Amino acid sequence: MSLALATLIFEWRRYLAAVFALALSGMLVLVMLGLFTGIIHADLATTERSRADIFVLPPKVASMVNSDVSLPARIQPQIFMNPHVVEVRSIEDSFGSWATGASGKQVQKFVDVWAVDPIPGAVTLPPDYPESTRIALMEPGAIAIDQSGLKGLGAKLGDKALVNGHTVFVRAILHGYQTLEQPTVVASRDTVRIIARRPNTTGDTGPLMVKIDNPALANQVAAELNASSHGAFKAWTRQQFTKANENAVMGEQIIGILLIFLTFMAMLIGVGITSQTLRGAILSNIREFASLRALGISMASLRWIVMELSFWVGVAGVGMALILTWLTTLAAGGAGLPLVIRTQPAALLCALLMLIAVLSGAMAMGVLKRSQPADLLR
């Protein structure tokens, strides 16, 4: 075991503040990034968790975020011309004014309304829907609501409500479809078309969800569809569709500014507290460093010990950041807050924390000038 690691383990209390500073800085950035990512995935959960292997959008639409997406009805038969395509259905969504109570005035909110096809194995039907939910949605006017939205909507299983003035019945409760914005209501396609605020008079459809006979061929089929589209549409694989929605959220100006600000503040706090903690810990052991110099250890070797010490502080900080983020994700899930932590941003943040630790060690090395062997004689 190296001297630096032994020192950190034996005198861990002196370095705990530095470890916590790194961990809390990393957790703050990861949680905020995960929250923004989770919001969009929660809003599009009904679509992203479907059985679709490919999504078809207009050629100039980069995502489903803040986009009014529609396609000509003639596109759907064109998709079927690919021999690997087995099912194509459009995404049907709307918004509505929700009201509960006998007079329709007890609770009033705006809700997002998403359509599914309550047919066994339908491309629009998420596979995690219980069979009882699928059967319940076959009833005209039946809706499903996530557990987290019941209180806000003032509803419970079996209740009656009004959406855009049309009577609906809460026939199923969903789990894992919580949203931070407007509550989501799921119904059959026929029910959604009845309660839609704006009826479709143009014949256009929403984005298309495509199921193919072999999901492993999704990239190939998407490329074939794009080659045959002649610019009329663009096909996305599930992974491309998900990534595009995430990028659209992160590309929002206010969110980008907020994330840059949080990252800058995390670095500032991390470097400040970590460097000062390392400086104080080294200063408290200055006589030990002076003893090493008296034994013939060079200043370069002492600096290397400090850098190695800061490295191990960074490792401990990264480990604690991941643990705290995991615990926060569990707590957020229990409270109905969607958090999605991606591996790539987490890895980049871990590298950033290690860089902060190393920079902090470099800033604390100046105190080694006080480790004069002559001071041992005082």
NORRA-V430028 format. One line per field, one symbol per residue. psi: psi as a letter, one per 30 degrees, with the letter a starting at -180 (. if undefined). burial: b if it has 9 or more other C-alpha atoms within 8 Angstrom, else e. A space follows every 50 residues. Layout:
psi=???
burial=???
This chain:
psi=kleeeeeeeehfefgeeeeeeeeeeeeeeeeeeeeeeeeeeeegeeefga gkfkkkllfgkflfkhkjklkkffeeeeeffkffkfkkllkjlalljkkl lefggekklklkkkkljhkkgkffjkfgkleeeeeeffkkfklkkkeffe eefhllkflklkjhfkklkjflklkghklfbklkkklleeeefefkejkj fffllalkkkklfjffgeeeeeeeeeegfhgflkkkleeeeeeeeeeeef fkeeeeeeeeeeeeeeeeeeeeeeeeeeeeeeefgeeeeeeeeffgklee eeeeeeeeeeeeeeeeeeeeeeeeeeeeeeeeefggkkkjjkeeeeeeee eeeeeeeeeeeeffffffffikeffff.
burial=eeebbbbbeeebeebebbbbbbbbbbbbbbbbbbbbbbbbbbbebbbbeb bbbbbbbbbebebbeeeebbbeeebbeebbebeebbbbbbbbbbbbbbbb beebbebbebbbbbbbbbeeebbbbbbebeeebbbbbbeebbbbbbbebb eebebeeeebbbbbeebbbbbbbbeebbbeeebbbbbbbebbeebbeeee eeebbbbbbbbbeeeeebeebbbbbbeebeeebbbbbbeebbebbbebbb eeeebbeebeebbeebbebbbbbbbbbbbebbbeebbebbbbbeeebeee ebbebbbbbbbbbbbbbbbbbbebbeebbeebbeebbbbebeeebbeebb eebbebbbbbbbebbebbeebbbebbee
